[in-house]
Amino acid sequence: MKFFSTKSPDTKVDLRTAVLQSLPPDNGLYMPESIPALPSNVLENLEHLSFQDIAFAVARQYLSDDFSDAETLDLIDHAINFPAPVKSLTEDLHVLELWHGPSLAFKDFGARFMAAVMSRLVEGEDQKLTILVATSGDTGGAVAAGFLGVPNVEVIILYPKGKVSPLQEKQLTTLGQNITALEIDGTFDDCQALVKTAFLDRDINEQYQLSSANSINITRLIPQSFYYFEAYKQLQTKGRGEVNFCIPSGNFGNLTAGLLAKRMGLPVNHFIAATNANDIVPVYLKSGEYTPRPSVQTISNAMDVGNPSNFRRMENLYGNQWEEMKQDIYGYAYTDDQTKDAVKEIHEKYQYIMDPHGAVGYLAALEYQATHPGEQVVILETAHPAKFLPVMNPILGDIGVPNRLAEISDREKVATPLNIDFESFKNWLLSRKA
């Protein structure tokens, strides 16, 4: 399969270029030249397939020109080896738990799959591959865990100072080996801008073979589409009807992956984009005006994005037609106070503990169902609530910490502080090659 830039549709590249280059030279985003339809026999027999079977069936539609079926199966076995269970709160409101992977966040699916693909693509090469990644919280930990110890690959993670939770910070600053953390005195958008500018800088690219593990990389989106099929399968086996997915959204990679799943044939009714105060896309869906602005800090920090990269992919999928996009996607936004109240309500009504991001999704799901009564809604619960103790404990009391988080809490943080000036970042990168 070939891939094109959202800014230059007539220019096609192969999978290797799209994955390892991550960002096209024109600063667009890579998209598959066509969205392949999943074979009808797969869709008709989802309830009889394992999660790994489904992941393989989806992945091979994109990878078959570059990987044999045996290689793709091996990738899936190594990357998608944990579940994505659906838990029901009511007969028509459900939670897709995406935090059962190593870093306790949905981004484990994308990071582990990407690491497996990239390690095969650079196998045997002389030059080391350098992954630059910006994180607003969970991406950094998932990428660090996914790429830890991968031969011939180093990872440099940029995160905003004071704007990720303490345990999120420990997940990306304590591993060592081939993982380096940069603490940027700015916002996630500043971190993302530094990464994007580095990809376009000639001096840096003469010294580094760069790639990205953010959702700007197409191999992040492919595996994130797997669990939409898996969730539908689980509801289908319970005799449920048409499904709507509610996605807590920041950079909108997760929602874009859902759109890919729908284009591949998954019968989804609507997508619900749930955001915090960074409501750029919900405002667009209501007004047709897309106006990026500096992000503001909230208690659902992984969604603190003021200029979502994947919005350009969403536009491309809808041919830049606002009217068509708003037919498929509903958008809602909520304050921190509303989010805190939702966390408490979910616990009191359902004895279920949901993290701040999922709680934003819960509010959006209820608002959607108020005008679409009886419709099935699946909320994507994107991270384990214990990753947000400074928010969760004051609301619910001590919620406890899983062992895999508790064991890193006392490790020493190792991070290099930098400001948001690109020249400072560039000099730091080039000094490592001196």
Buried (B, 14 or more C-beta within 10 A) or exposed (E): BBBBBBBEEEBBBEBEBBBBBBBBEEBBBBBBEEBBEBBEEBBEEBEEBEBBBBBBBBBBBBBEEBBEEEBBBBBBEEBBEBEBEBEBBEEBBBBBBBBBBBBBBBBBBBBBBBBBBBBBBBEEEEEEBBBBBBBBBBBBBBBBBBBBEBEBBBBBBBBBBEBBBEBBBBBBBBBEEBBBBBBBEBBBBBBBBBBBBBBEBEEBBEBBBBBBBBBBBBBBBBBBBBBBBBBBBBBBEEEBEEBBBBBBBBBBBBBBBBBBBBBBBBEBBBBBBBBBBBBBBBBBBEEEEBEEEEBEBBBBBBBBBBBBBBBBBBBBBBEEEBEEBBEBBBBBBBBBEEBBBBBEBBBEEBEBBBBBBBBBBBBBBBBBBEEBEEBBBBBBBBBBBBBBBEBBBEBBEEBEBEEBBEEBEEEEEEBEEBEBEBEEBBEEBBEEEE
